[in-house]
Amino acid sequence: MLFVKKGIRFLGFFSFVWLLTSCGTLTNTPRFAMVLDNPSTTSGSASAGTVSVFSVIKSTGVLSPIGSSVQTGKNPTAITSDLHGRLLYVANTSDGSVSAYGINRTTGNISSSPNSPFATGTNPISLVIDAKTRFLFVANQGSNTISTFKINQTDASLKPVSGAPFGASGSPLSLAVAPSDKFLYAALGTSGIGVFSINSAGALTLVSQQAPPATITSASSLVLSPNGKFLYVVDGVKTVSAYTVDAATGNLTLIGSPSVTGAQPGAVVVDPLGRYVYTANQGSSDISAFTINADGSLTEISGSPFVTGTQPLGITVDPSSRFVYTANAADQSVSVFAINGTTTPGALGAEEASATGAPAQSVTITR
């Protein structure tokens, strides 16, 4: 009997390794949606969450439940996947940990990584993977630090980088990595924006800190354009600010005045083709949409804002730049929008929403 148990354990590990290493052909077609559900959002107590899996209907972007789900740690607040759609990570705020998973690119099924979860600093609230899938960076709001882990691309496991976690000179709320993998940007609340250099081992060094614009009190979430030339930051109140990025130094320069959004913009994204900026406005339950001009400045798109489900906490654009998704906590749903590419470029057309069965916190779309 002991031999059989060992054999089963070995077979399970072999299958896990196989699902991570067998990528198949990589295209921009959206395949699966991983939705992070967090009961703590409405219950007021720290509860374990779940990641639910949906397939994406290619023609409409609408989500169809697969029935596969996995449990996370307590009060999960952020989810991210790698470029190839093989690795998945969740920040568990109340546990001070990251849960790591492998994704089967054929079925969408999720498997826990060996030794998951992995300890972070206090209250991890945001995470991001670099372009080469070498490192995972985690914003620890409670301890004013950023954890860095080296990613094992075979089994999704994590190993802390020497010297981590690194001081953030403020309370980090959101992270973005430059396409060059040379710089990390952190929204630091009232402390503004921190710019960190990333060395070859994944260690961070603070190189500059940008105060919020004079009329803005905080930096709550940020995103880089795909070409790395521009950074967009929401203040969590009513604006989004645009910055140019110095490729050599990582330093930021404010472009004009901040643009007005809906109420309480808590998340911001740029589509993968670098054409549009979208903000999820938690307070007004809608999306503000902007065109990115040649100089990085923003122009609001006709028809904006676009109504979502109630209390959108997370927002993402699929890899093909055809669809926008918001995770809506209050009505436990994911809103789906098609991006208009003809009559009013960048405008959003509502598709069928998908129920999640629990307060939706965040969503990521894999290839």
C-alpha positions in Angstrom: 0.0 0.0 0.0 2.9 2.3 0.8 4.3 1.8 -2.7 0.9 2.7 -4.3 0.6 5.9 -2.3 4.1 7.0 -3.4 3.3 6.1 -7.0 0.1 8.2 -6.9 2.0 11.1 -5.4 4.7 10.9 -8.0 2.2 10.7 -10.8 0.4 13.8 -9.5 3.6 15.8 -9.5 4.5 14.6 -13.0 1.1 15.7 -14.3 1.5 19.1 -12.6 4.9 19.6 -14.3 3.5 18.5 -17.6 0.7 21.0 -17.5 3.1 23.9 -16.9 5.7 23.0 -19.5 3.3 22.0 -22.3 2.4 25.5 -23.6 1.3 24.7 -27.1 0.9 27.5 -29.6 0.7 31.0 -28.0 -1.8 33.4 -29.6 -3.6 36.5 -28.4 -7.0 34.7 -28.4 -8.5 34.8 -24.9 -9.1 31.2 -23.5 -9.9 31.3 -19.8 -11.0 33.8 -17.2 -9.8 33.4 -13.6 -12.1 35.3 -11.3 -11.0 36.0 -7.7 -14.0 35.9 -5.3 -13.6 37.4 -1.8 -16.4 36.9 0.8 -14.5 39.2 3.1 -15.4 42.2 1.0 -19.0 42.1 2.2 -18.9 39.9 5.4 -16.5 42.2 7.3 -14.5 39.2 8.5 -11.3 37.5 7.1 -12.6 34.5 5.1 -10.9 32.2 2.6 -11.7 33.1 -1.0 -11.9 31.1 -4.2 -10.6 31.3 -7.8 -13.4 30.4 -10.2 -12.6 29.4 -13.8 -14.6 30.4 -16.9 -14.0 29.7 -20.6 -14.1 32.7 -22.9 -16.4 32.6 -25.9 -14.1 33.9 -28.6 -16.7 35.8 -30.7 -18.3 37.8 -27.8 -15.9 37.6 -24.9 -18.8 36.3 -22.7 -17.8 33.9 -19.9 -19.0 30.4 -19.5 -18.4 28.6 -16.1 -16.2 25.5 -16.2 -17.0 24.4 -12.7 -13.4 24.2 -11.7 -12.3 26.3 -8.6 -9.6 26.4 -6.0 -9.5 27.9 -2.5 -7.2 30.8 -1.6 -6.0 32.2 1.7 -8.0 34.6 3.8 -9.2 38.0 2.3 -7.6 37.6 -1.1 -7.4 40.9 -2.9 -5.3 40.5 -6.1 -4.8 38.0 -8.8 -2.3 37.8 -11.7 -1.3 35.3 -14.4 1.8 35.1 -16.6 2.1 36.0 -20.3 1.7 32.3 -21.4 -1.3 31.6 -19.2 0.4 28.8 -17.2 1.1 30.4 -13.8 -1.4 32.0 -11.4 -0.8 33.9 -8.2 -3.1 35.4 -5.5 -2.3 37.8 -2.8 -3.9 36.8 0.6 -4.1 40.1 2.5 -5.1 38.7 6.0 -2.7 35.7 5.8 0.3 37.7 4.7 0.9 35.2 1.9 0.7 34.4 -1.9 -1.0 31.3 -3.2 0.6 29.8 -6.3 -1.0 27.7 -8.9 -0.4 26.1 -12.3 -3.0 26.4 -15.1 -3.6 23.6 -17.6 -3.8 25.5 -20.9 -6.0 22.8 -22.4 -8.7 22.5 -19.8 -8.3 25.6 -17.6 -8.0 23.4 -14.5 -5.9 24.9 -11.6 -3.5 23.0 -9.4 -1.7 24.2 -6.3 2.0 24.6 -6.5 4.2 22.6 -4.2 4.7 24.3 -0.8 2.1 27.0 -1.6 1.2 29.4 0.0 4.4 31.5 0.3 5.0 34.1 3.1 5.1 37.8 2.2 5.2 41.0 4.3 2.1 42.3 6.1 -1.2 42.8 4.2 -0.1 42.0 0.6 -2.5 43.9 -1.6 -1.1 43.8 -5.2 1.2 41.7 -7.3 2.8 41.7 -10.7 5.1 39.4 -12.8 7.9 40.8 -15.0 7.8 40.4 -18.8 10.3 37.5 -18.8 8.4 35.6 -16.0 11.5 35.6 -13.8 10.2 37.4 -10.7 7.0 38.1 -8.8 6.7 41.4 -7.0 4.2 41.8 -4.1 3.1 45.1 -2.5 2.9 44.7 1.3 0.6 47.6 2.4 0.9 46.8 6.1 4.6 46.6 6.4 5.5 49.3 3.8 7.6 46.8 1.8 7.8 45.0 -1.5 8.5 41.3 -1.6 10.4 39.8 -4.5 10.3 36.1 -5.4 12.1 34.2 -8.1 9.6 32.1 -10.1 10.1 28.5 -10.8 8.4 28.3 -14.2 8.2 24.4 -14.0 6.0 24.2 -11.0 5.0 27.8 -10.2 6.8 27.7 -6.8 8.4 30.8 -5.4 11.8 31.5 -3.7 12.4 34.9 -1.9 15.1 37.0 -3.5 18.1 37.8 -1.3 17.5 40.9 0.7 13.7 40.8 0.2 11.4 42.3 1.3 12.6 45.8 0.3 11.6 49.1 1.9 9.0 51.0 -0.2 9.3 54.6 1.4 5.5 54.5 1.8 2.5 52.2 1.8 2.5 50.3 -1.6 -0.9 49.8 -3.1 -0.3 48.9 -6.7 2.7 47.8 -8.8 3.8 47.9 -12.5 7.0 46.6 -14.2 8.5 48.3 -17.2 8.6 46.2 -20.4 12.4 46.4 -20.2 12.3 44.8 -16.7 14.7 47.5 -15.5 12.2 49.4 -13.3 9.3 48.8 -10.9 6.7 51.5 -10.2 4.7 51.5 -7.0 1.6 53.6 -6.1 2.4 54.7 -2.5 -0.8 56.4 -1.5 -0.2 59.9 -0.1 3.6 59.3 -0.6 3.1 59.5 -4.4 4.9 57.1 -6.8 8.1 55.2 -6.1 10.5 54.3 -8.9 12.7 51.3 -8.2 15.5 49.8 -10.3 15.5 46.0 -10.7 18.9 44.2 -10.8 19.5 40.9 -12.5 18.8 39.0 -9.3 15.5 40.8 -8.7 16.6 43.1 -5.9 15.1 46.5 -5.7 16.7 49.9 -5.2 14.6 53.1 -4.8 15.9 55.6 -7.4 13.3 58.4 -7.2 10.0 59.3 -5.7 7.3 61.4 -7.5 4.9 63.4 -5.3 1.3 63.5 -6.4 0.2 66.5 -8.6 -0.6 69.6 -6.5 -4.4 69.0 -6.8 -4.2 65.3 -6.1 -3.8 63.8 -2.6 -2.9 60.1 -3.3 -1.8 57.5 -5.9 -3.9 54.4 -5.4 -3.4 52.3 -8.6 -1.2 52.6 -11.7 -0.4 51.0 -15.0 2.3 51.3 -17.8 1.5 51.5 -21.5 2.7 48.4 -23.3 5.6 50.3 -24.9 6.7 51.6 -21.5 6.6 55.3 -22.6 3.7 56.3 -20.4 2.4 55.7 -16.9 -1.2 56.3 -15.8 -2.2 56.7 -12.1 -5.6 57.0 -10.5 -6.0 58.8 -7.2 -8.9 56.8 -5.7 -11.1 59.9 -5.6 -11.9 61.3 -9.1 -8.9 61.6 -11.4 -6.3 59.8 -13.6 -2.9 61.4 -14.2 -0.6 60.7 -17.2 3.2 60.7 -17.0 6.0 60.2 -19.6 8.7 57.7 -18.6 12.4 58.3 -19.1 13.6 54.9 -20.5 17.2 55.4 -19.2 16.5 56.6 -15.6 12.9 55.5 -15.0 12.0 59.0 -13.9 8.5 60.5 -14.5 7.2 63.8 -15.9 3.6 64.8 -15.5 1.7 65.4 -18.7 -0.7 68.4 -18.4 -3.5 68.2 -15.8 -5.2 65.1 -14.4 -8.3 63.9 -16.2 -11.6 63.5 -14.4 -13.0 60.0 -13.9 -16.1 58.6 -12.2 -16.2 58.4 -8.4 -13.5 56.4 -6.6 -11.4 55.0 -9.4 -9.7 52.0 -7.7 -8.1 50.3 -10.7 -6.7 51.3 -14.1 -5.7 49.4 -17.3 -4.3 50.0 -20.7 -5.3 47.7 -23.6 -2.4 45.5 -24.9 -2.2 47.6 -28.1 -1.6 50.8 -26.2 -4.6 52.7 -27.5 -7.0 53.2 -24.6 -7.0 53.8 -20.8 -9.9 52.5 -18.7 -10.6 53.1 -15.1 -12.9 51.1 -12.8 -14.9 53.6 -10.7 -16.0 51.8 -7.5 -18.1 54.7 -6.2 -20.1 55.3 -9.4 -20.2 51.7 -10.7 -18.9 52.6 -14.1 -15.9 52.7 -16.4 -14.2 55.9 -17.6 -12.6 55.5 -21.1 -9.9 57.6 -22.7 -7.9 57.6 -25.9 -4.1 57.8 -25.6 -2.8 60.6 -27.7 0.7 60.6 -29.4 2.2 62.5 -26.5 0.6 60.3 -23.8 -2.1 62.7 -22.8 -5.7 61.5 -22.5 -8.9 62.4 -24.3 -12.2 61.1 -22.9 -14.1 58.8 -25.4 -17.6 59.8 -26.4 -20.2 58.0 -24.3 -17.9 57.6 -21.3 -18.5 56.6 -18.5 -20.0 53.1 -19.2 -22.2 51.5 -16.6 -20.9 48.3 -15.0 -22.2 46.0 -12.3 -22.3 47.4 -8.7 -19.0 48.3 -7.1 -16.3 47.3 -9.7 -13.1 46.6 -7.8 -11.0 45.1 -10.6 -10.6 45.7 -14.4 -8.7 44.0 -17.2 -8.5 43.9 -21.0 -8.1 40.5 -22.7 -4.9 39.7 -24.7 -6.6 40.4 -28.0 -7.6 44.0 -27.0 -11.2 43.2 -27.9 -12.9 42.9 -24.5 -12.9 44.7 -21.1 -13.9 43.0 -17.9 -14.8 44.3 -14.5 -15.1 42.3 -11.2 -18.1 43.6 -9.4 -18.2 43.0 -5.6 -21.6 44.1 -4.6 -23.7 42.2 -7.2 -21.3 39.3 -7.4 -20.7 39.4 -11.2 -18.2 40.1 -14.0 -19.3 42.7 -16.5 -18.1 42.0 -20.1 -17.7 44.8 -22.7 -16.7 44.7 -26.4 -14.3 47.5 -27.5 -15.6 49.4 -30.4 -13.0 49.5 -33.2 -15.0 51.4 -35.9 -17.6 54.0 -35.2 -16.4 55.3 -31.9 -13.0 53.7 -31.3 -12.5 52.7 -27.7 -16.1 53.0 -26.7 -17.6 50.0 -24.8 -20.6 47.9 -25.7 -22.1 45.8 -22.9 -22.2 42.0 -23.4 -23.8 39.4 -21.2 -22.6 39.6 -17.6 -21.6 36.5 -15.7 -22.6 35.7 -12.1 -19.8 34.5 -9.8 -21.8 33.5 -6.7 -19.5 35.5 -4.4 -18.2 39.1 -4.2 -15.9 39.4 -7.3 -12.6 41.0 -6.3 -10.4 40.8 -9.4 -10.2 39.0 -12.8 -7.4 37.9 -15.1 -7.8 36.6 -18.7 -5.3 34.0 -20.0 -4.3 33.1 -23.5 
